[in-house]
Amino acid sequence: MPHLSERTLKAILSGIILLGISFFNLAQDNDIQDTVPTTPEIDSPQETDSPSLTIEQRIAQAKLQLTELTAELKANKKNKQAVSILDKRSLADQQINLNPFSLAQHNTNYLLPISYVSNPNPTSQQDLTSENIDKVEAVFQISTKIPIYLEIDEEQEALSGVYFGFTARSFWQVYNDEVSKPFRETNYEPEVFYQWQADLSLLKYRFNALQIGVNHQSNGQSGLRSRSWNRVIFTALFSDADSAYYVRSWWRFPEDTKTSRDDPTGDDNPDINDYIGRVELGYAFQVNNIEIFTRIRNNLSGSQNRGSVQVNLTYPLSQRYDLLLQYFNGYGDSLIEYNSHQSRFSLGVQLRFL
């Protein structure tokens, strides 16, 4: 129950007593005239105690006190919400989404000019081979979202609605002079999703948001180089004062089986769920100025268990940028490598996310 101030409690008791006295006098006084006297202006709550106030003045005063009580109840309700590490980001998103000239971050945005991968796949680029491919490359990701339709509550404390999101992640052989520094692979991920911003609190924890959306991911290639899939994705986001958590799962739209290896209309990667996984867990927390994010994916199989783990360590360089150290191990580093195991170490900068 929200905490009420002493002043508010006195106002409640005073209003109840005055209303009771007023209606008691109304029932007992047979000499009340049919005409209603004009109600003078009420300047302050202290006039409630004056015996010269008419019934109408007392009722008006009680209404004023109830209005003040309602305002205080709303303030107490807001104050009792659990403190969340995502409060600053949520407020920034609200301001950006209300500005028609701005774009908000969707997933993280980063540039990793130094990225070592254990077993890069040359298949997606015609000039690359297992002999001339570099294990050191650059990786960058650009991700943004825009609102299509927003539902704003009366106090503009929550922004629920339909969004369009887009993420592109590229693997660039920038140090490979032998084959003219090609982009080895780019994964494109457009999606449309509905977000319900809940802001429900329990003890020290906050249930921030629930998302459901349709997601497409592909590498923009054709023929034997093509990789793509379509999903319905469900995400629940939680947080406390210094940590954020999310749970994500998905259902893949079925596709027709290829009639031959070169069939352009069939499923390019029918077993992708067995490698990338069927569920994803994320956990981010702060230790002084260092932010640590861990993402785990798993296929939930007992006999052939596969998945991946990714760890991001960030340290602030400025108000806008963080130094980013990223480690990945498992399957699904990129779509062309969804079914091959990789280890990747990367260093670069990230646009501040939390």
C-alpha positions in Angstrom: 0.0 0.0 0.0 1.4 3.5 -0.9 2.6 5.5 2.1 0.4 8.5 2.9 1.7 11.6 4.5 0.3 12.9 7.9 -1.2 15.9 6.0 -3.1 13.6 3.6 -4.5 11.4 6.5 -5.8 14.5 8.2 -7.4 15.6 5.0 -9.2 12.3 4.6 -10.5 12.2 8.2 -11.5 15.9 7.9 -13.4 15.3 4.7 -15.2 12.2 6.0 -16.3 14.0 9.2 -17.4 17.1 7.4 -19.5 15.1 4.9 -21.2 13.2 7.8 -22.0 16.4 9.7 -23.2 18.1 6.5 -25.7 15.3 5.7 -26.8 15.0 9.3 -27.6 18.7 9.4 -29.4 18.4 6.1 -31.7 15.7 7.5 -32.4 17.5 10.8 -32.8 21.1 9.6 -36.4 21.6 8.3 -35.9 25.3 7.8 -33.5 25.1 4.9 -34.7 27.4 2.2 -35.4 26.1 -1.3 -33.0 28.6 -2.8 -29.3 27.6 -2.9 -26.9 30.4 -1.6 -24.0 31.3 -3.8 -20.8 29.4 -2.8 -18.0 31.8 -2.0 -14.5 31.1 -3.1 -12.6 28.8 -0.8 -9.1 30.0 -0.3 -7.5 27.4 1.8 -8.1 24.0 3.5 -8.1 25.7 6.9 -11.5 27.2 6.3 -13.0 23.7 6.6 -12.9 24.0 10.4 -15.1 27.2 10.4 -18.7 26.6 11.6 -19.9 29.4 9.3 -19.3 27.3 6.1 -22.4 26.2 4.3 -23.1 22.6 3.3 -22.2 23.4 -0.3 -18.9 24.9 0.8 -18.0 21.9 3.0 -18.8 19.5 0.1 -16.7 21.6 -2.2 -13.8 21.6 0.3 -14.1 17.8 0.7 -13.9 17.4 -3.1 -10.7 19.5 -3.1 -9.1 17.4 -0.4 -10.0 14.2 -2.3 -8.4 15.7 -5.4 -5.2 16.4 -3.5 -5.3 12.8 -2.1 -5.7 11.4 -5.6 -2.6 13.3 -6.8 -0.6 12.1 -3.8 -1.6 8.5 -4.5 -0.4 8.8 -8.1 2.9 10.2 -6.9 3.3 7.4 -4.3 2.5 4.8 -7.0 5.2 6.1 -9.2 7.7 6.3 -6.3 7.1 2.7 -5.3 8.4 1.3 -8.6 11.6 -0.6 -8.4 14.7 1.2 -9.6 15.8 -0.2 -13.0 19.1 -0.1 -14.8 17.0 0.5 -18.0 15.2 3.6 -16.7 17.6 6.0 -18.4 17.5 4.1 -21.7 13.6 3.9 -21.5 13.3 7.6 -21.0 15.7 8.3 -23.9 13.7 5.9 -26.2 10.5 7.7 -25.3 12.0 11.1 -26.2 13.4 9.8 -29.4 10.2 8.0 -30.5 8.2 11.2 -29.9 10.6 13.1 -32.2 9.7 12.4 -35.8 13.3 13.3 -36.9 15.1 10.7 -34.8 16.1 7.0 -34.9 16.4 4.9 -31.8 18.9 2.0 -31.3 17.3 -1.4 -31.6 20.1 -3.9 -31.0 23.7 -2.8 -30.2 25.7 -0.7 -32.7 29.4 -1.3 -32.8 32.6 -1.3 -34.9 35.2 -4.0 -34.2 38.2 -3.3 -36.4 40.2 -6.2 -34.9 38.3 -9.5 -34.9 40.1 -12.9 -34.9 37.9 -15.9 -36.0 39.2 -19.5 -35.7 37.6 -21.0 -38.9 36.1 -18.3 -41.3 33.9 -19.7 -44.1 34.9 -18.4 -47.6 31.8 -19.8 -49.3 29.8 -16.6 -49.4 32.4 -14.7 -51.5 33.4 -16.0 -54.9 37.0 -14.7 -54.7 37.7 -16.2 -51.3 39.2 -19.6 -50.7 40.4 -21.6 -47.7 43.9 -20.6 -48.8 43.6 -16.8 -49.2 41.0 -16.0 -46.5 42.2 -14.0 -43.5 41.4 -15.0 -39.9 41.6 -11.4 -38.8 38.9 -9.2 -40.2 36.6 -6.3 -39.1 33.1 -6.7 -37.9 30.4 -4.0 -37.5 26.7 -3.9 -36.7 24.1 -1.2 -37.4 20.7 -1.6 -35.8 17.8 0.9 -35.5 14.0 0.9 -35.0 11.2 3.3 -35.7 7.7 3.4 -34.4 4.8 2.6 -36.8 2.0 3.0 -34.3 2.3 4.1 -30.6 -0.1 3.8 -27.7 0.9 6.5 -25.2 -0.7 6.5 -21.7 -2.1 9.7 -20.2 1.1 10.6 -18.4 3.4 9.5 -21.3 5.2 7.1 -18.9 5.1 4.1 -21.2 5.4 3.7 -25.0 3.7 0.6 -26.3 3.0 -0.1 -29.9 4.2 -1.5 -33.2 7.8 -1.0 -34.4 9.9 -1.7 -37.4 13.4 -2.8 -36.6 16.4 -3.4 -38.9 19.8 -4.9 -38.1 22.7 -5.5 -40.4 25.9 -7.2 -39.4 28.9 -7.3 -41.7 32.2 -9.3 -41.8 34.8 -7.4 -43.7 38.1 -8.8 -44.9 39.6 -5.3 -44.6 43.2 -6.5 -44.2 43.1 -8.9 -47.2 44.9 -7.1 -50.0 45.2 -10.3 -52.0 41.5 -10.3 -52.9 40.8 -6.6 -52.8 39.4 -6.5 -49.2 35.9 -7.9 -49.9 32.9 -8.1 -47.5 32.9 -11.8 -46.7 29.3 -11.9 -45.4 26.5 -9.5 -44.4 23.4 -10.6 -42.5 20.3 -8.6 -42.8 17.5 -8.8 -40.2 14.3 -6.7 -40.8 11.4 -7.3 -38.3 8.1 -5.9 -37.3 7.1 -6.4 -33.6 4.6 -5.2 -31.0 6.1 -4.1 -27.7 4.0 -3.8 -24.5 5.9 -1.7 -22.0 4.7 -3.0 -18.7 6.8 -1.3 -16.0 5.4 -3.7 -13.3 7.3 -4.0 -10.0 7.7 -6.8 -7.5 10.0 -6.2 -4.6 13.3 -4.9 -6.2 12.6 -6.3 -9.7 10.9 -4.7 -12.7 9.0 -6.5 -15.5 9.8 -3.9 -18.2 8.4 -5.1 -21.5 7.0 -8.0 -23.6 7.6 -8.2 -27.4 6.2 -10.4 -30.1 7.1 -10.0 -33.7 7.8 -11.4 -37.2 11.5 -11.6 -38.0 13.3 -12.3 -41.3 17.1 -13.0 -41.5 19.1 -13.6 -44.6 22.6 -13.1 -46.1 21.3 -11.6 -49.3 22.8 -14.3 -51.4 21.3 -16.8 -54.0 21.9 -20.3 -55.0 24.3 -22.4 -52.9 25.4 -19.3 -50.9 21.9 -18.4 -49.8 21.0 -18.6 -46.1 17.7 -17.4 -44.7 14.8 -18.1 -42.3 11.6 -16.5 -40.9 10.5 -16.6 -37.3 7.9 -15.4 -34.8 9.9 -14.2 -31.8 8.7 -13.8 -28.2 10.8 -11.8 -25.8 10.3 -10.8 -22.1 12.5 -8.2 -20.5 13.2 -7.8 -16.7 15.6 -5.7 -14.6 16.6 -4.4 -11.2 18.9 -1.6 -10.0 22.1 -2.9 -11.7 21.1 -5.8 -13.9 18.9 -6.5 -16.9 17.6 -9.9 -18.1 15.7 -11.2 -21.0 14.2 -14.5 -22.2 13.6 -15.1 -25.9 12.2 -18.0 -27.9 10.9 -18.4 -31.4 8.9 -20.5 -33.8 10.2 -20.9 -37.3 7.9 -20.7 -40.3 8.2 -24.0 -42.2 9.6 -24.1 -45.8 9.4 -26.6 -48.6 12.2 -29.1 -48.9 14.6 -28.6 -51.8 14.0 -30.9 -54.7 17.7 -30.8 -55.5 20.8 -29.2 -54.2 20.5 -26.3 -56.6 16.7 -25.7 -56.0 16.3 -21.9 -55.4 12.9 -22.2 -53.9 13.5 -24.8 -51.2 14.8 -24.4 -47.6 18.4 -23.3 -47.6 19.1 -24.4 -44.0 16.4 -26.8 -42.7 18.4 -27.8 -39.6 19.3 -24.2 -38.5 17.4 -24.6 -35.2 19.5 -27.6 -34.3 22.6 -25.4 -34.4 21.7 -21.8 -33.6 19.1 -23.0 -31.0 15.5 -22.6 -29.9 15.9 -20.3 -26.9 18.1 -17.4 -25.9 18.9 -16.0 -22.5 20.5 -12.6 -21.9 22.0 -11.1 -18.8 23.7 -7.7 -18.4 25.0 -6.1 -15.2 27.3 -3.3 -14.1 30.5 -3.5 -11.9 31.6 0.1 -11.3 32.1 1.5 -14.8 32.3 -1.9 -16.5 29.2 -3.4 -18.1 29.1 -7.1 -18.8 26.6 -8.7 -21.1 26.2 -12.5 -21.6 24.1 -14.2 -24.2 23.4 -17.9 -24.3 21.6 -19.8 -27.0 20.7 -23.5 -26.9 18.8 -26.0 -29.0 17.4 -27.8 -25.9 18.5 -31.2 -27.2 19.9 -33.7 -24.8 21.6 -36.0 -27.3 23.1 -33.4 -29.7 23.2 -30.3 -27.6 24.4 -27.2 -29.4 24.3 -23.5 -29.1 26.6 -20.6 -28.4 27.8 -18.2 -25.7 28.7 -14.5 -26.3 30.3 -12.2 -23.7 30.6 -8.4 -24.1 32.7 -6.3 -21.8 32.3 -2.5 -22.2 34.1 0.4 -20.6 33.1 4.1 -21.2 35.4 6.1 -23.4 33.0 9.1 -23.5 29.4 10.0 -22.9 28.5 8.4 -26.3 31.0 5.6 -26.9 32.2 2.5 -25.0 35.3 0.4 -25.5 34.1 -3.1 -26.4 35.8 -6.5 -25.9 33.7 -9.3 -27.4 34.1 -13.1 -27.2 32.0 -15.6 -29.1 32.1 -19.4 -29.0 29.7 -21.8 -30.6 27.4 -22.1 -33.7 25.7 -19.3 -35.6 28.4 -16.6 -35.6 27.0 -15.7 -39.0 24.4 -17.3 -41.3 26.9 -18.8 -43.7 28.5 -20.4 -40.7 25.4 -21.4 -38.8 26.4 -25.1 -38.7 30.1 -24.7 -38.1 31.7 -24.1 -34.7 33.6 -20.9 -34.3 35.6 -19.0 -31.7 35.9 -15.2 -32.1 37.8 -12.5 -30.2 37.1 -8.9 -31.1 38.0 -5.4 -29.9 36.5 -2.1 -30.9 34.0 0.6 -29.9 30.3 0.5 -29.2 27.6 3.1 -29.2 26.4 3.4 -25.6 23.4 1.1 -25.0 22.7 1.2 -21.3 
